[in-house]
Amino acid sequence: MLRPVDTSEATVKRQLNELKKKGAIARIGSNKTGHWEVCVAR
């Protein structure tokens, strides 16, 4: 089950952009069939 969060859509988009800039997440594939991957530094 999921629980609702009290976070606006704008906040989620802003946080995703920060993670992308830092290289912490990456989009693999197209927008329709792709997926997100978490990049782990070794």
LUMNU-303597 format. One line per 3 residues: their letters; for each residue x, y, z of N, C-alpha, C. Coordinates in steps of 0.2 Angstrom, whole numbers. Layout:
N
a	X,Y,Z,X,Y,Z,X,Y,Z; ... .
//
This chain:
42
mlr	4,-6,0,0,0,0,4,6,0; 2,11,-3,5,18,-3,2,22,2; 6,27,4,3,32,8,4,39,5 .
pvd	-1,43,6,0,50,3,5,54,6; 9,58,2,14,63,5,11,70,4; 14,74,9,12,81,8,17,85,5 .
tse	19,83,-2,24,86,-6,21,88,-12; 22,94,-14,19,97,-21,23,94,-27; 20,94,-32,23,91,-38,29,95,-40 .
atv	29,102,-39,34,106,-40,41,104,-36; 39,102,-30,45,100,-26,48,94,-28; 44,89,-30,46,83,-33,50,84,-39 .
krq	48,88,-43,52,89,-50,58,93,-48; 58,97,-43,65,101,-41,70,96,-38; 67,91,-34,72,87,-31,74,82,-36 .
lne	70,79,-41,73,75,-46,78,78,-50; 77,85,-52,82,89,-56,89,89,-52; 88,90,-46,95,90,-42,98,83,-42 .
lkk	94,78,-41,97,71,-41,100,70,-48; 97,72,-54,100,71,-60,106,75,-61; 107,81,-59,113,86,-59,119,82,-55 .
kga	117,79,-50,122,76,-46,124,69,-48; 121,67,-53,122,60,-56,120,55,-52; 115,56,-47,113,51,-43,108,46,-46 .
iar	104,49,-51,99,45,-55,100,46,-62; 98,41,-66,99,42,-73,93,39,-77; 91,42,-82,85,39,-86,88,35,-91 .
igs	86,28,-92,88,24,-96,83,22,-101; 84,23,-108,78,22,-113,74,28,-114; 69,27,-117,64,32,-119,59,34,-114 .
nkt	56,40,-115,51,42,-110,45,37,-109; 44,34,-114,38,29,-114,40,23,-111; 45,20,-113,47,13,-111,53,12,-107 .
ghw	56,18,-105,62,18,-101,61,17,-94; 66,18,-90,66,17,-83,71,21,-79; 71,23,-73,76,26,-69,80,21,-66 .
evc	87,23,-66,92,19,-62,95,24,-57; 96,21,-51,100,24,-46,108,23,-47; 112,28,-48,119,27,-49,122,27,-42 .
var	126,21,-41,130,21,-35,137,22,-36; 140,26,-32,147,28,-33,151,22,-29; 156,20,-32,160,15,-29,167,17,-26 .
//
